[in-house]
Amino acid sequence: MFTGIVEEIGRVRRVLAGAQSGEIAIAATHVLEGTRIGDSIAVDGVCLTVTSLASDGFTADATPETLRRSTLGALAPNAPVNLERAMLAGGRFGGHIVQGHVDATGTLRAVKAEGNAKMLWIDAPASVLGLVAEKGSIAVDGVSLTVASLDSAGFSIAMIPHTGQATALLQKRPGSRVNLETDVLAKYVQRLLHPSPPPAGSPKKELTLAFLKENGF
């Protein structure tokens, strides 16, 4: 689990994206401290398992699903990426619950200055927007952010100067793709409210007074 508080901006060394698997190599320093092979590091919001370590970086495998769902497969050498080690059980919880499981990618629509902040508008697919709430939390390229407003195509976030300097988000330009992960609590609420239909041929169950009595209600 992660908190969406970026620890370091790393640089892509290489991405090998094949039909059945991928590998990504990242140049980094700070996130290597205390890291061992098998540990998790979020790369632009994607939880990856460290498969090898060097004094100045690490490598990780990426599955076809990861490459389909995220921007990792399109990263070019020297591209900046947000890095965060998995949260320690006794660590400070500075952001929100981030799993590193990207739901979909969005597109940076616009960046506008507003006082000391930068307002970023991000277009997102309907599957993501249905789980986004004004003043709720969302992870954009692994950065824990608060949704400022919504429209029919996307949402905006207000970025303070520190977040702009500590992450790679402001190095992107309108039209760039970003990884999006919605709040995990919203996903489970949606699932409970809209469960999957029963398998074909299974007996239909109805909520009746007799059923409630049989089950102690």
MARGU-337601 format. One record per residue (C-alpha): residue number from 1; residue in one letter; x, y, z. Coordinates in Angstrom, 2 decimals. Last residue first. Example, Ala and Ser with C-alpha at 12.3 -4.5 7.8 and 13.67 -1.06 7.14 Angstrom:
R   num   residu        xx        yy        zz
R     2        s     13.67     -1.06      7.14
R     1        a     12.30     -4.50      7.80
This chain:
R   num   residu        xx        yy        zz
R   217        f    -34.43    -10.55     11.10
R   216        g    -33.14    -14.01     12.08
R   215        n    -32.40    -15.51      8.68
R   214        e    -35.63    -17.42      8.33
R   213        k    -37.58    -14.30      9.35
R   212        l    -35.88    -12.23      6.62
R   211        f    -36.62    -14.90      3.98
R   210        a    -40.29    -15.04      5.04
R   209        l    -40.60    -11.26      4.80
R   208        t    -39.24    -11.40      1.24
R   207        l    -36.02    -10.39     -0.49
R   206        e    -36.06    -12.39     -3.69
R   205        k    -33.63    -15.05     -4.87
R   204        k    -33.73    -16.33     -8.44
R   203        p    -32.38    -19.84     -8.85
R   202        s    -29.20    -20.07    -10.97
R   201        g    -29.66    -20.77    -14.68
R   200        a    -27.40    -18.01    -15.91
R   199        p    -24.96    -16.87    -13.23
R   198        p    -26.27    -14.19    -10.84
R   197        p    -25.98    -10.54    -11.95
R   196        s    -22.89     -8.69    -10.68
R   195        p    -23.46     -6.38     -7.75
R   194        h    -24.30     -2.71     -8.27
R   193        l    -24.60     -1.05     -4.85
R   192        l    -21.99     -3.31     -3.28
R   191        r    -19.63     -2.87     -6.21
R   190        q    -20.05      0.91     -6.19
R   189        v    -19.29      1.02     -2.47
R   188        y    -16.24     -1.18     -3.06
R   187        k    -14.87      1.09     -5.76
R   186        a    -15.54      4.27     -3.76
R   185        l    -13.52      2.88     -0.85
R   184        v    -10.58      2.21     -3.19
R   183        d    -10.36      5.91     -4.07
R   182        t     -9.72      6.26     -7.79
R   181        e     -6.45      5.46     -9.53
R   180        l     -5.51      7.40    -12.65
R   179        n     -2.35      7.15    -14.73
R   178        v     -1.58     10.16    -16.93
R   177        r     -1.56     10.70    -20.70
R   176        s     -0.10     13.88    -22.18
R   175        g     -2.37     15.99    -24.40
R   174        p     -1.64     19.20    -22.53
R   173        r      2.02     19.08    -21.44
R   172        k      3.76     17.10    -18.71
R   171        q      6.66     18.46    -16.67
R   170        l      4.12     19.82    -14.21
R   169        l      3.29     16.28    -13.11
R   168        a      6.86     15.18    -12.38
R   167        t      6.62     15.49     -8.61
R   166        a      8.40     17.36     -5.81
R   165        q      8.39     20.80     -7.49
R   164        g      4.71     20.83     -8.42
R   163        t      3.77     19.31     -5.09
R   162        h      5.66     22.09     -3.28
R   161        p      4.07     24.82     -5.43
R   160        i      0.49     23.77     -4.55
R   159        m     -1.55     21.85     -7.10
R   158        a     -5.28     22.48     -7.47
R   157        i     -7.08     19.56     -9.12
R   156        s     -9.62     19.57    -11.92
R   155        f    -11.98     16.90    -13.21
R   154        g    -13.10     15.25    -16.41
R   153        a    -15.48     15.12    -19.33
R   152        s    -18.90     16.07    -17.92
R   151        d    -17.44     18.52    -15.41
R   150        l    -15.90     18.14    -11.98
R   149        s    -14.25     20.37     -9.41
R   148        a    -11.38     20.59     -6.91
R   147        v    -10.52     16.89     -6.65
R   146        t     -7.87     16.47     -3.97
R   145        l     -4.55     14.91     -4.93
R   144        s     -2.40     11.93     -3.91
R   143        v      0.31     11.63     -6.57
R   142        g      0.80      8.18     -8.11
R   141        d      0.56      9.37    -11.71
R   140        v     -2.72     11.00    -10.65
R   139        a     -4.12      9.49     -7.45
R   138        i     -7.63     10.63     -6.50
R   137        s     -9.15     11.95     -3.29
R   136        g    -12.54     13.56     -2.69
R   135        k    -13.22     17.29     -2.64
R   134        e    -15.65     16.82     -5.56
R   133        a    -16.29     13.12     -6.01
R   132        v    -14.77     10.68     -8.49
R   131        l    -16.05      7.11     -8.84
R   130        g    -18.32      7.69    -11.85
R   129        l    -15.54      9.77    -13.40
R   128        v    -13.33      6.67    -13.61
R   127        s    -15.68      4.46    -15.64
R   126        a    -16.71      7.54    -17.66
R   125        p    -13.18      7.90    -19.01
R   124        a    -11.04     10.82    -17.77
R   123        d    -10.11     14.31    -18.95
R   122        i     -7.70     16.07    -16.61
R   121        w     -7.77     19.78    -15.77
R   120        l     -4.77     20.96    -13.78
R   119        m     -5.02     24.16    -11.77
R   118        k     -1.60     25.44    -10.71
R   117        a     -1.44     27.15     -7.36
R   116        n      0.07     30.32     -5.89
R   115        g     -2.71     32.45     -7.35
R   114        e     -4.42     30.46    -10.10
R   113        a     -2.12     29.42    -12.95
R   112        k     -3.65     27.22    -15.63
R   111        v     -2.77     23.75    -16.90
R   110        a     -5.04     22.17    -19.52
R   109        r     -6.47     18.90    -20.83
R   108        l     -4.10     16.32    -19.36
R   107        t     -5.43     13.02    -20.62
R   106        g     -6.59     10.11    -18.48
R   105        t     -5.40      6.55    -18.10
R   104        a     -7.35      3.77    -16.46
R   103        d     -7.92      2.01    -13.15
R   102        v     -4.27      1.90    -12.03
R   101        h     -3.58     -0.43     -9.12
R   100        g     -0.87      1.23     -7.03
R    99        q     -2.94      0.63     -3.93
R    98        v     -3.29      4.22     -2.76
R    97        i     -5.00      4.89      0.57
R    96        h     -4.77      8.66      1.13
R    95        g     -1.98     11.20      1.60
R    94        g      0.25     11.82      4.62
R    93        f     -0.10      8.58      6.56
R    92        r      3.04      8.65      8.71
R    91        g      4.75      5.28      8.93
R    90        g      4.26      2.53     11.48
R    89        a      3.11     -0.09      8.98
R    88        l      5.71      1.09      6.46
R    87        m      4.27      2.43      3.21
R    86        a      5.46      0.95     -0.07
R    85        r      8.21      3.00     -1.67
R    84        e      7.24      5.99     -3.81
R    83        l      8.54      7.10     -7.21
R    82        n      7.19      9.65     -9.68
R    81        v      8.63      9.26    -13.17
R    80        p     10.75     11.53    -15.38
R    79        a     11.39     10.34    -18.96
R    78        n     15.09      9.68    -19.60
R    77        p     14.33      6.80    -21.99
R    76        a     10.75      6.91    -23.32
R    75        l      7.63      5.79    -21.49
R    74        a      4.89      4.30    -23.69
R    73        g      4.69      0.92    -21.96
R    72        l      4.40      2.59    -18.57
R    71        t      1.32      4.69    -19.40
R    70        s     -1.09      2.36    -17.63
R    69        r     -3.85     -0.17    -18.19
R    68        r     -2.45     -2.06    -21.17
R    67        l      1.14     -2.19    -19.86
R    66        t     -0.05     -3.39    -16.46
R    65        e     -2.27     -6.02    -18.06
R    64        p      0.65     -7.25    -20.20
R    63        t      2.66     -7.73    -17.00
R    62        a      5.49     -5.45    -15.93
R    61        d      8.77     -6.63    -14.41
R    60        a     10.95     -4.36    -12.31
R    59        t     14.45     -2.93    -12.49
R    58        f     16.37     -0.81    -10.02
R    57        g     18.63      2.23     -9.79
R    56        d     21.89      3.88     -8.86
R    55        s     23.68      1.41     -6.59
R    54        a     22.05     -1.49     -8.39
R    53        l     18.98     -3.57     -7.61
R    52        s     17.08     -6.35     -9.35
R    51        t     13.51     -7.67     -9.44
R    50        v     11.74     -4.83     -7.60
R    49        t      8.00     -5.47     -7.66
R    48        l      5.85     -2.80     -9.30
R    47        c      2.86     -0.83     -8.03
R    46        v      1.87      1.66    -10.73
R    45        g      1.36      5.25     -9.54
R    44        d      3.98      6.85    -11.76
R    43        v      6.32      4.07    -10.57
R    42        a      5.16      2.70     -7.21
R    41        i      7.84      0.64     -5.50
R    40        s      7.24     -2.79     -3.97
R    39        d      9.85     -5.01     -2.35
R    38        g     10.88     -8.34     -3.86
R    37        i     14.56     -7.45     -4.11
R    36        r     15.36     -5.22     -1.16
R    35        t     14.85     -1.54     -0.45
R    34        g     16.27      0.02      2.70
R    33        e     17.38      3.13      0.82
R    32        l     16.75      2.52     -2.88
R    31        v     13.92      5.07     -2.88
R    30        h     16.46      7.88     -2.40
R    29        t     18.72      7.05     -5.36
R    28        a     16.95      6.44     -8.66
R    27        a     17.51      5.42    -12.29
R    26        i     14.65      3.20    -13.44
R    25        a     14.64      0.03    -15.53
R    24        i     11.34     -1.34    -16.86
R    23        e     10.60     -4.85    -18.02
R    22        g      7.70     -6.14    -20.05
R    21        s      5.76     -9.30    -20.72
R    20        q      3.57    -11.20    -23.20
R    19        a      3.63     -9.08    -26.37
R    18        g      6.86     -7.35    -25.43
R    17        a      7.55     -4.01    -23.76
R    16        l     11.18     -3.43    -22.83
R    15        v     11.37     -0.06    -21.14
R    14        r     14.73      1.58    -20.62
R    13        r     16.58      3.99    -18.37
R    12        v     13.56      5.87    -17.10
R    11        r     14.40      8.66    -14.68
R    10        g     13.37      8.99    -11.04
R     9        i     11.56     11.80     -9.27
R     8        e     11.66     11.05     -5.55
R     7        e      9.55     10.49     -2.48
R     6        v      6.07     11.04     -3.93
R     5        i      3.29     11.14     -1.32
R     4        g      0.47      9.06     -2.80
R     3        t     -0.03      7.03      0.38
R     2        f      1.08      3.57     -0.72
R     1        m      0.00      0.00      0.00
